[in-house]
Structure formats: structure tokens, C-alpha cells
Amino acid sequence: MKRQSFDNVWDALTDSAEEAASMTMRSNLLIAVEQRVRSWKVTQAAAAHRLGITQPRLNDLLQGKIAKFSLDTLVDLAARAGLSVQIKIAKAA
């Protein structure tokens, strides 16, 4: 069996470059929002209220359940958390 290497874990786990790109953006956003929420040092109920979501939904985010969050939802949550989201677009290698 030939050994493969990948630039990104999503390149290995997804079926297409498009899906890998989407999952990369989703995971980066999820991690940023999760870190921001944890920095608040408040209860999950208070953090959920601040983000405008339910506490169980916040728990999904804090547990890294990426499949439960669309890119749009994560962008919205990032904005509510006081984060600025920018997309970098470059020609593919």
C-alpha cells in the first residue's frame, strides 16, 4: 500500500476538493467560536443566550460536532461572538 500525505486532514477525509474546502472553513470557524465562548468564562446558559441559541445547541458547538453546523450558521455565530470573518480567495495551486 502506497503512503499518502495530505496538506489538510479534510483532504484525506472528504471525497472532493470542494467538500474539503468547505469543511476546512467550517472547522476553522467552529474552533474560533468555541475558543471565544470559552474565553468569556460564563455558564453555558449565559453564553447560549449571548449567541441567541439554546444551551444544547451551544453544547454541540463546544463538543465540536461540526456536522450539526452549516457554514452560514457558523458565520452568524462568529459575528454574534464579536468575531470578524473574512474569506481569502486565491488561485488554486
Residue pairs with C-beta under 8 A, 6 or more apart in sequence:
4 12
6 12
8 20
8 24
10 19
10 20
10 21
10 23
10 24
10 27
11 17
11 20
13 20
13 23
14 20
14 23
17 92
22 71
23 66
25 71
25 87
26 66
26 69
26 70
26 71
26 74
27 66
29 71
29 74
29 75
29 77
29 78
29 85
30 61
30 64
30 66
30 69
30 74
32 78
32 83
33 61
33 74
33 77
33 78
33 81
33 83
34 61
34 62
34 64
36 78
36 81
36 82
36 83
37 47
37 51
37 58
37 61
37 62
37 81
38 62
40 46
40 47
40 50
42 50
44 55
44 58
44 59
44 62
45 55
47 58
48 54
48 55
48 57
48 58
50 80
50 81
51 58
51 77
51 80
51 81
52 80
53 77
60 68
60 69
61 69
61 77
69 77
75 85
78 84
78 85
79 85
